[in-house]
Amino acid sequence: QLRKAKLRVEKAIKEKKIFAVQGPYPIIRRLLRARGWVERKLPRHGKQPKQQPSNQKKRQVEKRASGGGGGELGEAVLKPRGGAQPSLGTTEPLHHPWPRNKKNKGDGEDGDKEQCNEDSEDIHNLMSFLVQDQVPNFLWTIRLSAIDQELLQRIEVVNRYPRLHALCTKVGAWKPQGGGHRGGGIQQGLTSFSKQEGLCQSLQNLSWFEQIDLNTFFPRCYRLGIMEEQEAFIEDFRLTAARSLLKLALEKAGDRPVGTEQPPKSDTMPGDHVSHPMPSTARPGSLLYPHLVEEALEVCEQHLGVLGHQDIDRKTPSPCRTCIAWDRFLQEYYHVAHDGAKLVLSREQREQCQDVLQRLGEQLPQLGIEGSLNVWILKPSAKSRGRGKAGGSMRHTHPHGEGIPPSLCCPGIVCATRLEEVLELSRSCKAPSARVSEWVVQKYVEQPLTIFNTKFDIRQWFVVTDWKPLTVWFYRDCYLRFCSQPFSLRCLEPARHLCNVSVQKRYKTPQPDPRVPPDKIWSNKEFQAHLARLGRADAWQRVMVPGMKAAILNALRCAQDQVGSRKGSFELFGADFVIGEDCQPWLLEINSCPTMSPSSAVTRRLCANVQRDTLRLVLDRKDNPTCPIGAFELLFKEVGGGRGLGPATPQALRTPTPPCVSLQAAVPTCLHVGLNLMVEGYSLKKP
């Protein structure tokens, strides 16, 4: 067996098939071993040591493995565990890559535990020891900082790019390290912007690259630590409250109060703090001042004037600063939206509300997702799976954070309906070494498409194989993640609003609707069948998929010049989308190192497939451009010297893959013209 191990090692070295895996990726390890690759194992913790084993120590191990000293290692090589004979085949298995004798519960959770039993693990340990002085030809890691940088520079193919701060809202699931200020690094090779705020900032530069309105695919987002953006958020919140009041007024039927829907029964977990209405000074059902609707109409009319550029060449202040007493207006709006206070409208006011909202809809692409309760979502940075600074999941606070234990004062993702809630929470959660700008607030999609009255989101994979020229591959398969309770804006709890599997698994109560899958996961094929039953069979291919492709490409264009490009690198990303009632997709975030741990039969199959197809794409296609690459299709390839954009060249596409998305229609082309431009000057006075 030692001789066979040596022969396999020599062959792997000659064919440049030495690999290393760091992180929870047993499928990658299994697939590479099946291809004849030999693993150079990395330590469980800490960086790879630079010192390699001496020849004397290597000879000792070889002697033990040969059975010369009756060592346990040699005995294990001769007698593999379970009596199974080692498989020396190098072809990739075409069947399901997960071992059939493993239970679902632990699949994919331990990256250091080999899932493959074709060969004895001791043989792999021996071969790994024999290649400890070899530089891996391929590295799959969850974070670059775990790898010795001197070694990293010599590895040919790596599954990560450095400096993803401008693209990813989440980079892995690892605790940030290093400085907390802008410019400091949280990981070696990454910057402190590898956080929630990274995508929010980079997409603000979209207008320099494409003639596309950011608000058509990305919900409005603000960094609370940047004073200008905090002021912009406050103004946005007020304007949205005025529009929401008009919607509430139109929802009213007769003289019945608006907003008196009873919240559904709560399904909170211990430690969850659910947002409750502020104490009202008005009794439920009591009339408010009649000028409330008139003030909302006045604000919206002035906003329309600003949107129509009627304020040019005039010293017209923002409608949020001069129109009304906003503190009073917001308190009265809260009474209507959350406390059940009445609104009585005249016929003329109703017609005015309808007219104003119609004109606003022509100017504001996100009016349709706003709803009438003005819900916003507050996200901490550098966290994943809904976790916050205290390590908790999605939580909701009482107004002003009152009554929250100190250990929970910095929650994870928080939904809020009051301006003071957002501002107070962002201030109260600021640690001595942290910045308020590590929090971003984003408009919550209040009117999502639901399935069986349950919210869901979509995890969509894509791979970048080069940044210069930008080359993007879109994965045709994806999956849906369901919440565990019916959707309702009257109860802002995680079970109804946060689709993360790691959050939903905390809620053990059965889904009221038996049509929702027990594991809360659907494949895109199941979703398409559901759409067909609703008579919307073409919505997936005509609206959702093109929208997701365009949003991903827009995000990549904005981040292209800020990501560390490295020849030989590639990266698999996971983009999360929520679908609006009109079937338009809305990009929520982009994740580097998306989880590959299966939580259901669907994700077990799809996660294994995407890893298999990624290896085909980055390894096989180098030598054979027409080789099968599974469910990947070329979305976009930059041509023309790396700056001019155009559709992918025909030879880049494999048959029978359909051509990549038409950029002339979805994403118009233009030249890079720079970022963060500033104009300086002074006024001229007539003599």
Secondary structure, DSSP 8 states (H G I E B T S, - for coil): -HHHHHHHHHHHHHTT-EEEEESS-HHHHHHHHHTT-EE----SSS---S----HHHHHHHHHHHTTTT--HHHHHHHS-GGG-------S---S-SS-TTS-STTTTT-TTS----SS-HHHHHHHHHHTTTS--SEEEES-GGGS-HHHHTT-SEES--S--TTT-SEETT----S--STTS-SBTTB-TT-SHHHHHHHGGGGGGT-S--GGGTS--EEETTSHHHHHHHHHHHHHHHHHHHHHHHHH--TT--SS----------TT---------SS-TT-B--THHHHHHHHHHHHHHHHHTTTTTTS----HHHHSS-HHHHHHHHHHHHHS--B----HHHHHHHHHHHHHHHHH-TTHHHH-SS--EEEEESS--TT--TTS--S----GGGTT--GGGSS-SSEEESSHHHHHHHHHHT--TT--GGGEEEEE--SSB--BTTB-EEEEEEEEEEEETTEEEEEEEEEEEEE-SS---TTS--HHHH---HHHHTT--S--SSTTS-TTSEEEHHHHHHHHHHTT-TTHIIIIIHHHHHHHHHHHHHHHTTTS---TTB-EEEEEEEEEBTTS-EEEEEEEES------SHHHHHHHHHHHHHHHIIIIIHHH-TTS--TTEEEEEE--STTTS-----GGGS-TT------HHHHS-------SS-----------
